[in-house]
Amino acid sequence: MSQIRVFKATRRNLPHWQSPGAVYFLTWCTACGKTLTPEDRSLVIDAIRFWDGTRWAVVAAVVLPDHAHALVRPLPLDPSRLVEGTTHDLGEILGSVKKFSALRINLRHGRTGRLWQDEWYDRIVRDGREFWETWEYIRNNPVAAGLIDRPEEYAWLYEAKTAD
């Protein structure tokens, strides 16, 4: 298990920055031509929430037919040190979510192969205003996509009761 002690920047096709204590806006997409059924979306939202409270704090998450968004904060390896110290590696947590959900969904459909695109988009949320704008974007994404009229109607939207 990797750990993040100080700012870390990596790059494949997209840059990925990690900083202990940071909050991230994440987006990851299905591979070309793959669409998530309602049952698939339930598996994905459950996979996102699996590590909630142990490896990351999930503030909000939504799973649409071809992509997912999450607003998360990787948690410290030592819970007594909330800001300083070493946190869980964001890429490993998200990789776990993608791998688990892909295996389960492929098994459900009797297929193999890639479900998710290799990379994902991540952005460090810089301030309170951006935090709330991102949360609103996530919650309203199914409305903007024309899937529902109000965010509360969408079964694959998760919002924490608090923002800590």
LUMVO-134075 format. One record per atom (N, C-alpha, C): residue in one letter; y, z, x; atom name. Coordinates in nm, 2 decimals. Example, Ala and Ser with C-alpha at 12.3 -4.5 7.8 and 13.67 -1.06 7.14 Angstrom:
LUMVO-134075
SITE   aa        y        z        x   at
SITE    a    -0.57     0.78     1.32    N
SITE    a    -0.45     0.78     1.23   CA
SITE    a    -0.33     0.78     1.32    C
SITE    s    -0.22     0.71     1.28    N
SITE    s    -0.11     0.71     1.37   CA
SITE    s     0.00     0.79     1.29    C
END
This chain:
LUMVO-134075
SITE   aa        y        z        x   at
SITE    m    -0.12     0.00     0.08    N
SITE    m     0.00     0.00     0.00   CA
SITE    m     0.12     0.00     0.09    C
SITE    s     0.21    -0.10     0.07    N
SITE    s     0.34    -0.11     0.14   CA
SITE    s     0.44    -0.01     0.09    C
SITE    q     0.53     0.03     0.17    N
SITE    q     0.64     0.12     0.13   CA
SITE    q     0.77     0.06     0.18    C
SITE    i     0.87     0.10     0.11    N
SITE    i     1.01     0.05     0.15   CA
SITE    i     1.09     0.18     0.19    C
SITE    r     1.13     0.18     0.32    N
SITE    r     1.20     0.29     0.37   CA
SITE    r     1.35     0.26     0.38    C
SITE    v     1.38     0.13     0.42    N
SITE    v     1.51     0.08     0.44   CA
SITE    v     1.52    -0.05     0.37    C
SITE    f     1.65    -0.11     0.37    N
SITE    f     1.66    -0.24     0.31   CA
SITE    f     1.57    -0.34     0.38    C
SITE    k     1.51    -0.43     0.30    N
SITE    k     1.41    -0.52     0.35   CA
SITE    k     1.44    -0.66     0.28    C
SITE    a     1.45    -0.76     0.36    N
SITE    a     1.47    -0.90     0.30   CA
SITE    a     1.36    -0.99     0.35    C
SITE    t     1.29    -1.06     0.26    N
SITE    t     1.19    -1.15     0.29   CA
SITE    t     1.22    -1.28     0.22    C
SITE    r     1.16    -1.39     0.26    N
SITE    r     1.18    -1.51     0.19   CA
SITE    r     1.06    -1.60     0.20    C
SITE    r     1.03    -1.66     0.08    N
SITE    r     0.93    -1.77     0.08   CA
SITE    r     1.01    -1.89     0.03    C
SITE    n     1.01    -1.93    -0.09    N
SITE    n     1.10    -2.03    -0.14   CA
SITE    n     1.23    -1.96    -0.19    C
SITE    l     1.21    -1.84    -0.24    N
SITE    l     1.32    -1.76    -0.29   CA
SITE    l     1.34    -1.64    -0.21    C
SITE    p     1.46    -1.59    -0.19    N
SITE    p     1.48    -1.46    -0.12   CA
SITE    p     1.44    -1.34    -0.20    C
SITE    h     1.39    -1.24    -0.14    N
SITE    h     1.35    -1.12    -0.21   CA
SITE    h     1.41    -1.00    -0.13    C
SITE    w     1.50    -0.92    -0.19    N
SITE    w     1.56    -0.81    -0.12   CA
SITE    w     1.51    -0.68    -0.19    C
SITE    q     1.48    -0.58    -0.10    N
SITE    q     1.44    -0.45    -0.15   CA
SITE    q     1.52    -0.35    -0.08    C
SITE    s     1.57    -0.25    -0.16    N
SITE    s     1.64    -0.14    -0.11   CA
SITE    s     1.60    -0.01    -0.19    C
SITE    p     1.56     0.10    -0.11    N
SITE    p     1.52     0.22    -0.18   CA
SITE    p     1.62     0.27    -0.28    C
SITE    g     1.58     0.30    -0.40    N
SITE    g     1.66     0.35    -0.51   CA
SITE    g     1.73     0.24    -0.60    C
SITE    a     1.71     0.11    -0.56    N
SITE    a     1.78     0.01    -0.64   CA
SITE    a     1.70    -0.02    -0.77    C
SITE    v     1.78    -0.07    -0.86    N
SITE    v     1.73    -0.12    -0.99   CA
SITE    v     1.73    -0.27    -0.98    C
SITE    y     1.62    -0.34    -1.04    N
SITE    y     1.60    -0.48    -1.02   CA
SITE    y     1.59    -0.55    -1.16    C
SITE    f     1.64    -0.67    -1.17    N
SITE    f     1.62    -0.76    -1.28   CA
SITE    f     1.52    -0.86    -1.23    C
SITE    l     1.40    -0.86    -1.30    N
SITE    l     1.29    -0.95    -1.26   CA
SITE    l     1.27    -1.06    -1.36    C
SITE    t     1.23    -1.18    -1.32    N
SITE    t     1.19    -1.29    -1.41   CA
SITE    t     1.07    -1.35    -1.34    C
SITE    w     0.96    -1.37    -1.41    N
SITE    w     0.85    -1.45    -1.36   CA
SITE    w     0.80    -1.54    -1.47    C
SITE    c     0.76    -1.66    -1.43    N
SITE    c     0.72    -1.77    -1.53   CA
SITE    c     0.58    -1.81    -1.52    C
SITE    t     0.53    -1.86    -1.63    N
SITE    t     0.39    -1.91    -1.63   CA
SITE    t     0.39    -2.04    -1.55    C
SITE    a     0.27    -2.07    -1.50    N
SITE    a     0.25    -2.20    -1.43   CA
SITE    a     0.27    -2.31    -1.53    C
SITE    c     0.30    -2.43    -1.48    N
SITE    c     0.33    -2.55    -1.56   CA
SITE    c     0.23    -2.57    -1.67    C
SITE    g     0.28    -2.58    -1.79    N
SITE    g     0.20    -2.61    -1.91   CA
SITE    g     0.13    -2.49    -1.97    C
SITE    k     0.14    -2.37    -1.91    N
SITE    k     0.07    -2.25    -1.97   CA
SITE    k     0.16    -2.18    -2.07    C
SITE    t     0.10    -2.15    -2.18    N
SITE    t     0.17    -2.07    -2.28   CA
SITE    t     0.09    -1.95    -2.32    C
SITE    l     0.16    -1.84    -2.33    N
SITE    l     0.10    -1.71    -2.37   CA
SITE    l     0.09    -1.70    -2.52    C
SITE    t    -0.03    -1.67    -2.56    N
SITE    t    -0.05    -1.64    -2.71   CA
SITE    t     0.00    -1.50    -2.74    C
SITE    p     0.01    -1.46    -2.86    N
SITE    p     0.05    -1.33    -2.89   CA
SITE    p    -0.04    -1.22    -2.83    C
SITE    e    -0.17    -1.24    -2.82    N
SITE    e    -0.26    -1.15    -2.76   CA
SITE    e    -0.24    -1.15    -2.61    C
SITE    d    -0.21    -1.26    -2.55    N
SITE    d    -0.18    -1.27    -2.41   CA
SITE    d    -0.05    -1.19    -2.38    C
SITE    r     0.05    -1.20    -2.46    N
SITE    r     0.18    -1.13    -2.44   CA
SITE    r     0.15    -0.98    -2.45    C
SITE    s     0.06    -0.94    -2.54    N
SITE    s     0.03    -0.79    -2.54   CA
SITE    s    -0.03    -0.74    -2.41    C
SITE    l    -0.12    -0.82    -2.36    N
SITE    l    -0.18    -0.79    -2.23   CA
SITE    l    -0.08    -0.78    -2.12    C
SITE    v     0.02    -0.87    -2.12    N
SITE    v     0.12    -0.87    -2.01   CA
SITE    v     0.21    -0.74    -2.03    C
SITE    i     0.26    -0.72    -2.15    N
SITE    i     0.35    -0.60    -2.17   CA
SITE    i     0.27    -0.47    -2.14    C
SITE    d     0.15    -0.46    -2.17    N
SITE    d     0.06    -0.35    -2.13   CA
SITE    d     0.05    -0.34    -1.98    C
SITE    a     0.04    -0.45    -1.91    N
SITE    a     0.03    -0.45    -1.76   CA
SITE    a     0.16    -0.40    -1.70    C
SITE    i     0.27    -0.45    -1.76    N
SITE    i     0.40    -0.40    -1.71   CA
SITE    i     0.42    -0.25    -1.72    C
SITE    r     0.37    -0.20    -1.83    N
SITE    r     0.39    -0.06    -1.86   CA
SITE    r     0.29     0.03    -1.79    C
SITE    f     0.18    -0.03    -1.74    N
SITE    f     0.07     0.05    -1.68   CA
SITE    f     0.13     0.14    -1.56    C
SITE    w     0.21     0.08    -1.48    N
SITE    w     0.27     0.16    -1.36   CA
SITE    w     0.39     0.23    -1.40    C
SITE    d     0.44     0.22    -1.52    N
SITE    d     0.57     0.29    -1.56   CA
SITE    d     0.55     0.44    -1.54    C
SITE    g     0.64     0.50    -1.47    N
SITE    g     0.64     0.64    -1.44   CA
SITE    g     0.56     0.68    -1.32    C
SITE    t     0.48     0.59    -1.26    N
SITE    t     0.40     0.63    -1.14   CA
SITE    t     0.45     0.54    -1.02    C
SITE    r     0.46     0.41    -1.04    N
SITE    r     0.51     0.33    -0.93   CA
SITE    r     0.65     0.27    -0.95    C
SITE    w     0.68     0.25    -1.08    N
SITE    w     0.82     0.21    -1.11   CA
SITE    w     0.86     0.27    -1.24    C
SITE    a     0.99     0.27    -1.27    N
SITE    a     1.04     0.31    -1.40   CA
SITE    a     1.08     0.18    -1.47    C
SITE    v     1.03     0.16    -1.58    N
SITE    v     1.06     0.04    -1.66   CA
SITE    v     1.17     0.08    -1.76    C
SITE    v     1.28     0.02    -1.75    N
SITE    v     1.39     0.04    -1.84   CA
SITE    v     1.38    -0.05    -1.96    C
SITE    a     1.35    -0.17    -1.94    N
SITE    a     1.33    -0.27    -2.05   CA
SITE    a     1.24    -0.38    -1.99    C
SITE    a     1.16    -0.44    -2.08    N
SITE    a     1.08    -0.56    -2.05   CA
SITE    a     1.06    -0.64    -2.17    C
SITE    v     1.04    -0.77    -2.15    N
SITE    v     1.01    -0.86    -2.27   CA
SITE    v     0.92    -0.97    -2.21    C
SITE    v     0.82    -1.01    -2.30    N
SITE    v     0.73    -1.11    -2.26   CA
SITE    v     0.74    -1.22    -2.37    C
SITE    l     0.79    -1.34    -2.32    N
SITE    l     0.80    -1.46    -2.41   CA
SITE    l     0.68    -1.55    -2.39    C
SITE    p     0.67    -1.66    -2.46    N
SITE    p     0.55    -1.75    -2.45   CA
SITE    p     0.54    -1.81    -2.31    C
SITE    d     0.65    -1.82    -2.23    N
SITE    d     0.63    -1.89    -2.10   CA
SITE    d     0.70    -1.81    -1.98    C
SITE    h     0.75    -1.69    -2.01    N
SITE    h     0.80    -1.61    -1.90   CA
SITE    h     0.82    -1.47    -1.94    C
SITE    a     0.85    -1.38    -1.85    N
SITE    a     0.87    -1.24    -1.87   CA
SITE    a     1.00    -1.19    -1.79    C
SITE    h     1.06    -1.09    -1.85    N
SITE    h     1.18    -1.03    -1.78   CA
SITE    h     1.15    -0.88    -1.78    C
SITE    a     1.20    -0.81    -1.67    N
SITE    a     1.19    -0.67    -1.67   CA
SITE    a     1.31    -0.61    -1.59    C
SITE    l     1.35    -0.50    -1.63    N
SITE    l     1.46    -0.42    -1.56   CA
SITE    l     1.39    -0.29    -1.52    C
SITE    v     1.37    -0.28    -1.38    N
SITE    v     1.28    -0.18    -1.33   CA
SITE    v     1.35    -0.11    -1.20    C
SITE    r     1.30     0.01    -1.17    N
SITE    r     1.33     0.07    -1.05   CA
SITE    r     1.20     0.13    -0.98    C
SITE    p     1.17     0.07    -0.86    N
SITE    p     1.05     0.13    -0.80   CA
SITE    p     1.07     0.28    -0.77    C
SITE    l     0.97     0.35    -0.79    N
SITE    l     0.98     0.50    -0.77   CA
SITE    l     0.94     0.54    -0.63    C
SITE    p     0.99     0.66    -0.59    N
SITE    p     0.96     0.71    -0.46   CA
SITE    p     0.81     0.75    -0.45    C
SITE    l     0.76     0.74    -0.33    N
SITE    l     0.62     0.78    -0.30   CA
SITE    l     0.62     0.93    -0.31    C
SITE    d     0.73     1.00    -0.28    N
SITE    d     0.74     1.14    -0.29   CA
SITE    d     0.84     1.17    -0.40    C
SITE    p     0.79     1.21    -0.52    N
SITE    p     0.87     1.23    -0.64   CA
SITE    p     0.98     1.33    -0.62    C
SITE    s     0.97     1.42    -0.52    N
SITE    s     1.08     1.52    -0.50   CA
SITE    s     1.20     1.46    -0.44    C
SITE    r     1.19     1.34    -0.39    N
SITE    r     1.30     1.27    -0.32   CA
SITE    r     1.34     1.15    -0.40    C
SITE    l     1.42     1.16    -0.51    N
SITE    l     1.45     1.05    -0.60   CA
SITE    l     1.53     0.94    -0.54    C
SITE    v     1.62     0.97    -0.45    N
SITE    v     1.71     0.86    -0.40   CA
SITE    v     1.67     0.83    -0.25    C
SITE    e     1.66     0.93    -0.17    N
SITE    e     1.62     0.91    -0.03   CA
SITE    e     1.47     0.90    -0.02    C
SITE    g     1.43     0.84     0.09    N
SITE    g     1.29     0.84     0.12   CA
SITE    g     1.23     0.70     0.10    C
SITE    t     1.10     0.70     0.08    N
SITE    t     1.02     0.58     0.07   CA
SITE    t     0.98     0.55    -0.07    C
SITE    t     1.00     0.42    -0.11    N
SITE    t     0.97     0.38    -0.25   CA
SITE    t     0.85     0.28    -0.24    C
SITE    h     0.79     0.27    -0.36    N
SITE    h     0.68     0.17    -0.37   CA
SITE    h     0.74     0.03    -0.35    C
SITE    d     0.66    -0.06    -0.30    N
SITE    d     0.70    -0.20    -0.28   CA
SITE    d     0.70    -0.28    -0.41    C
SITE    l     0.82    -0.33    -0.44    N
SITE    l     0.84    -0.41    -0.57   CA
SITE    l     0.74    -0.53    -0.57    C
SITE    g     0.73    -0.60    -0.47    N
SITE    g     0.64    -0.72    -0.47   CA
SITE    g     0.49    -0.68    -0.49    C
SITE    e     0.45    -0.57    -0.44    N
SITE    e     0.31    -0.53    -0.47   CA
SITE    e     0.29    -0.48    -0.61    C
SITE    i     0.39    -0.42    -0.67    N
SITE    i     0.38    -0.37    -0.81   CA
SITE    i     0.37    -0.50    -0.90    C
SITE    l     0.47    -0.59    -0.88    N
SITE    l     0.47    -0.71    -0.96   CA
SITE    l     0.35    -0.79    -0.94    C
SITE    g     0.31    -0.80    -0.81    N
SITE    g     0.18    -0.88    -0.78   CA
SITE    g     0.06    -0.82    -0.86    C
SITE    s     0.06    -0.69    -0.87    N
SITE    s    -0.05    -0.62    -0.94   CA
SITE    s    -0.05    -0.66    -1.09    C
SITE    v     0.07    -0.66    -1.15    N
SITE    v     0.09    -0.69    -1.29   CA
SITE    v     0.05    -0.84    -1.31    C
SITE    k     0.09    -0.93    -1.23    N
SITE    k     0.06    -1.07    -1.25   CA
SITE    k    -0.09    -1.09    -1.23    C
SITE    k    -0.15    -1.03    -1.12    N
SITE    k    -0.29    -1.06    -1.10   CA
SITE    k    -0.37    -1.00    -1.21    C
SITE    f    -0.35    -0.88    -1.25    N
SITE    f    -0.43    -0.82    -1.36   CA
SITE    f    -0.42    -0.90    -1.49    C
SITE    s    -0.29    -0.93    -1.52    N
SITE    s    -0.28    -1.00    -1.65   CA
SITE    s    -0.34    -1.14    -1.64    C
SITE    a    -0.33    -1.21    -1.53    N
SITE    a    -0.39    -1.34    -1.52   CA
SITE    a    -0.54    -1.33    -1.53    C
SITE    l    -0.60    -1.24    -1.46    N
SITE    l    -0.75    -1.22    -1.47   CA
SITE    l    -0.79    -1.20    -1.61    C
SITE    r    -0.72    -1.10    -1.68    N
SITE    r    -0.76    -1.07    -1.82   CA
SITE    r    -0.74    -1.19    -1.92    C
SITE    i    -0.63    -1.25    -1.90    N
SITE    i    -0.59    -1.37    -1.99   CA
SITE    i    -0.69    -1.48    -1.97    C
SITE    n    -0.71    -1.51    -1.84    N
SITE    n    -0.81    -1.62    -1.81   CA
SITE    n    -0.95    -1.59    -1.86    C
SITE    l    -0.99    -1.47    -1.85    N
SITE    l    -1.12    -1.42    -1.90   CA
SITE    l    -1.12    -1.44    -2.06    C
SITE    r    -1.02    -1.40    -2.12    N
SITE    r    -1.01    -1.42    -2.27   CA
SITE    r    -1.03    -1.57    -2.31    C
SITE    h    -0.97    -1.66    -2.23    N
SITE    h    -0.97    -1.80    -2.27   CA
SITE    h    -1.08    -1.87    -2.20    C
SITE    g    -1.17    -1.81    -2.12    N
SITE    g    -1.28    -1.87    -2.06   CA
SITE    g    -1.24    -1.97    -1.96    C
SITE    r    -1.13    -1.94    -1.88    N
SITE    r    -1.08    -2.04    -1.78   CA
SITE    r    -1.06    -1.97    -1.65    C
SITE    t    -1.03    -2.04    -1.55    N
SITE    t    -0.99    -1.99    -1.42   CA
SITE    t    -0.86    -2.06    -1.38    C
SITE    g    -0.81    -2.02    -1.27    N
SITE    g    -0.69    -2.09    -1.21   CA
SITE    g    -0.57    -2.00    -1.23    C
SITE    r    -0.46    -2.06    -1.19    N
SITE    r    -0.33    -2.00    -1.19   CA
SITE    r    -0.27    -1.99    -1.33    C
SITE    l    -0.22    -1.87    -1.36    N
SITE    l    -0.15    -1.84    -1.49   CA
SITE    l     0.00    -1.84    -1.46    C
SITE    w     0.04    -1.77    -1.35    N
SITE    w     0.18    -1.74    -1.32   CA
SITE    w     0.22    -1.83    -1.20    C
SITE    q     0.34    -1.87    -1.19    N
SITE    q     0.40    -1.93    -1.07   CA
SITE    q     0.39    -1.83    -0.96    C
SITE    d     0.38    -1.88    -0.84    N
SITE    d     0.36    -1.78    -0.72   CA
SITE    d     0.48    -1.69    -0.71    C
SITE    e     0.60    -1.74    -0.72    N
SITE    e     0.71    -1.66    -0.69   CA
SITE    e     0.78    -1.61    -0.82    C
SITE    w     0.88    -1.52    -0.80    N
SITE    w     0.95    -1.46    -0.91   CA
SITE    w     1.09    -1.45    -0.87    C
SITE    y     1.18    -1.43    -0.96    N
SITE    y     1.32    -1.41    -0.93   CA
SITE    y     1.35    -1.27    -0.94    C
SITE    d     1.42    -1.21    -0.84    N
SITE    d     1.46    -1.07    -0.85   CA
SITE    d     1.60    -1.06    -0.80    C
SITE    r     1.67    -0.97    -0.87    N
SITE    r     1.81    -0.94    -0.84   CA
SITE    r     1.83    -0.79    -0.84    C
SITE    i     1.90    -0.75    -0.73    N
SITE    i     1.94    -0.61    -0.73   CA
SITE    i     2.06    -0.59    -0.83    C
SITE    v     2.05    -0.50    -0.92    N
SITE    v     2.15    -0.47    -1.02   CA
SITE    v     2.26    -0.39    -0.94    C
SITE    r     2.38    -0.44    -0.94    N
SITE    r     2.49    -0.39    -0.85   CA
SITE    r     2.57    -0.27    -0.91    C
SITE    d     2.58    -0.27    -1.04    N
SITE    d     2.67    -0.16    -1.10   CA
SITE    d     2.63    -0.13    -1.24    C
SITE    g     2.69    -0.04    -1.30    N
SITE    g     2.66     0.00    -1.44   CA
SITE    g     2.68    -0.11    -1.54    C
SITE    r     2.79    -0.18    -1.52    N
SITE    r     2.82    -0.30    -1.61   CA
SITE    r     2.71    -0.40    -1.61    C
SITE    e     2.67    -0.44    -1.49    N
SITE    e     2.56    -0.54    -1.48   CA
SITE    e     2.43    -0.48    -1.53    C
SITE    f     2.41    -0.35    -1.51    N
SITE    f     2.29    -0.29    -1.57   CA
SITE    f     2.28    -0.31    -1.72    C
SITE    w     2.39    -0.27    -1.79    N
SITE    w     2.39    -0.28    -1.94   CA
SITE    w     2.39    -0.43    -1.98    C
SITE    e     2.46    -0.52    -1.91    N
SITE    e     2.45    -0.66    -1.95   CA
SITE    e     2.31    -0.71    -1.93    C
SITE    t     2.24    -0.67    -1.83    N
SITE    t     2.10    -0.72    -1.81   CA
SITE    t     2.01    -0.66    -1.91    C
SITE    w     2.03    -0.54    -1.95    N
SITE    w     1.94    -0.48    -2.06   CA
SITE    w     1.97    -0.55    -2.19    C
SITE    e     2.09    -0.58    -2.22    N
SITE    e     2.12    -0.66    -2.34   CA
SITE    e     2.06    -0.80    -2.33    C
SITE    y     2.07    -0.86    -2.22    N
SITE    y     2.01    -1.00    -2.20   CA
SITE    y     1.86    -0.99    -2.23    C
SITE    i     1.79    -0.89    -2.17    N
SITE    i     1.65    -0.88    -2.19   CA
SITE    i     1.62    -0.86    -2.34    C
SITE    r     1.69    -0.77    -2.40    N
SITE    r     1.66    -0.74    -2.54   CA
SITE    r     1.69    -0.85    -2.64    C
SITE    n     1.79    -0.93    -2.60    N
SITE    n     1.82    -1.05    -2.69   CA
SITE    n     1.76    -1.18    -2.65    C
SITE    n     1.68    -1.18    -2.55    N
SITE    n     1.61    -1.31    -2.50   CA
SITE    n     1.53    -1.37    -2.61    C
SITE    p     1.45    -1.29    -2.69    N
SITE    p     1.37    -1.36    -2.79   CA
SITE    p     1.45    -1.41    -2.91    C
SITE    v     1.57    -1.35    -2.93    N
SITE    v     1.66    -1.40    -3.03   CA
SITE    v     1.72    -1.53    -2.98    C
SITE    a     1.77    -1.54    -2.86    N
SITE    a     1.82    -1.66    -2.80   CA
SITE    a     1.72    -1.77    -2.80    C
SITE    a     1.60    -1.74    -2.78    N
SITE    a     1.49    -1.84    -2.78   CA
SITE    a     1.45    -1.88    -2.92    C
SITE    g     1.51    -1.82    -3.02    N
SITE    g     1.48    -1.86    -3.16   CA
SITE    g     1.35    -1.81    -3.21    C
SITE    l     1.29    -1.71    -3.15    N
SITE    l     1.16    -1.65    -3.19   CA
SITE    l     1.17    -1.55    -3.30    C
SITE    i     1.29    -1.48    -3.31    N
SITE    i     1.31    -1.38    -3.41   CA
SITE    i     1.46    -1.37    -3.44    C
SITE    d     1.50    -1.29    -3.54    N
SITE    d     1.64    -1.28    -3.58   CA
SITE    d     1.71    -1.16    -3.51    C
SITE    r     1.63    -1.05    -3.49    N
SITE    r     1.68    -0.93    -3.44   CA
SITE    r     1.58    -0.88    -3.33    C
SITE    p     1.63    -0.82    -3.22    N
SITE    p     1.54    -0.78    -3.11   CA
SITE    p     1.43    -0.68    -3.16    C
SITE    e     1.47    -0.59    -3.25    N
SITE    e     1.37    -0.49    -3.30   CA
SITE    e     1.25    -0.56    -3.37    C
SITE    e     1.26    -0.68    -3.41    N
SITE    e     1.14    -0.75    -3.47   CA
SITE    e     1.04    -0.80    -3.37    C
SITE    y     1.07    -0.80    -3.24    N
SITE    y     0.99    -0.87    -3.15   CA
SITE    y     0.89    -0.77    -3.09    C
SITE    a     0.76    -0.80    -3.11    N
SITE    a     0.65    -0.71    -3.07   CA
SITE    a     0.63    -0.69    -2.92    C
SITE    w     0.68    -0.78    -2.84    N
SITE    w     0.66    -0.78    -2.70   CA
SITE    w     0.79    -0.74    -2.62    C
SITE    l     0.87    -0.66    -2.68    N
SITE    l     0.99    -0.60    -2.62   CA
SITE    l     0.96    -0.45    -2.60    C
SITE    y     0.98    -0.40    -2.48    N
SITE    y     0.97    -0.26    -2.45   CA
SITE    y     1.11    -0.21    -2.40    C
SITE    e     1.15    -0.10    -2.45    N
SITE    e     1.27    -0.04    -2.41   CA
SITE    e     1.25     0.11    -2.39    C
SITE    a     1.28     0.16    -2.27    N
SITE    a     1.27     0.31    -2.25   CA
SITE    a     1.37     0.38    -2.34    C
SITE    k     1.33     0.50    -2.37    N
SITE    k     1.42     0.58    -2.45   CA
SITE    k     1.55     0.63    -2.37    C
SITE    t     1.54     0.63    -2.24    N
SITE    t     1.65     0.67    -2.16   CA
SITE    t     1.66     0.57    -2.04    C
SITE    a     1.77     0.57    -1.97    N
SITE    a     1.79     0.47    -1.86   CA
SITE    a     1.76     0.53    -1.72    C
SITE    d     1.70     0.65    -1.72    N
SITE    d     1.67     0.71    -1.58   CA
SITE    d     1.55     0.65    -1.53    C
END
